[in-house]
Amino acid sequence: MSTQHALLTILHDQLGQVLTTVFASGGTSPFVIRVNPGDGLLAQLQAPGDDPPRVSLGFGLDILTTSVSVLLGALPTSSTGPLILLDKLDVSQLVDKLRNALGGRLGLFEQQRDAIANLIAARDPAGLRDAVRALFQQVSGGITGSSTKDSVSRLQQFIGNDLGTALPFTTMIGALQQGLGNVAGVPESVERALLDYFFRPEGYKTLDGESLASPVHLSDVGSGIATATSAGSPAAGLQALKGLLSTPTAERYIRDLTRVIVDSAYDVARGLGDRDGTKGLYGGVVSRLSNQKKFVAWYRGFASMAESVAIRAVEVGTQGVSQFQTNPLIAAAAGSFAGSVARKFAEDSFLTMVRKELGS
């Protein structure tokens, strides 16, 4: 067993449990925005100027540090620390210990027990490949629509056997299956988003217009500089050059793909984006605001703040786990998923609060 894989899996599991409650009928984001009486967000947004919001925030992500502590306590130890390898039988016992220690709050572990046991117990690339395939098979087995199932099959080919990008997708779909009971349209949305990321010059665009694109080829530098020069402002020019000189490393791809997967899946699941000619929550709110520039700035600000909290929680939870800290790919996968999910929680909460104050 890889301690790194176990840590990565339990982080996805616990965040998947939170996502399940959010995706359920009547579910709400755990990111809480509070304002003083008579000083609502809408009034602040419509006021002139670009002042930051006057709010207090609540965001309970102690599950990240708690779940990691529980896992480390459940792992058998040797003279050199947590044991690096465990047999599948030992992993099954570990899952039982985790369930008891977490008060039964196991989601991904519980619903996909055999696949997860194989994943944690994998001793080599071949074992890891088979475990990732089993995860996709379990996800696909719970889907009835042929087009959606075909999309999952194509996504498996895109994502491959990489644990860092397979877990975000299977966690999002698993949370939807448990919470909403219907995943129609979500795999298709993720598939389109990944194709945009790789093949469109502007990449995948988030609801607020941010672009996530794969690292460009050297031949694109000239056109990129020209675009930045004609952008009209230093800020716009800098945005146009974003990612232009990035090195196409595995860590960069894991971070990008994780965010694209989470962002595109969440937007469909919670109705944030437009779909089939119907305005989503984001478009419906923005169309009724007079100060849209300020709205976008706050939308991004809340998202970035939540992301920083989540990433720091992961770092605190894994302090002292040398195998985790010295593997940049595993660290990137854990931090990116936690941060991407936190971003969506904050965006969701902000949009919902503004819509409520708009009276719809």
Secondary structure, DSSP 8 states (H G I E B T S, - for coil): --HHHHHHHHHHHHHHHHHHHHHSTT---SEEEE--TT--HHHHHHSSS------EEEE--HHHHHHHHHHHHHS-EETTEE-S---HHHHHHHHHHHHHHTTT--SHHHHTHHHHHHHHH--SHHHHHHHHHHHHHHHHHT---HHHHHHHHHHHHHHTT-HHHHHHHHHHHHHHHHHTS--TTHHHHHHHHHHHHHHSTT-EE-TTS-EE-----GGGHHHHHHHHHTSSSHHHHHHHHTTTT----HHHHHHHHHHHHHHHHHHHHTT-S-BTTB--HHHHHHTT-S-HHHHHHHHHHHHHHHHHHHHHHHHHHTTT-HHHHT-HHHHHHHHHHHHHHHHHHHHHHHHHHHHHHHT-
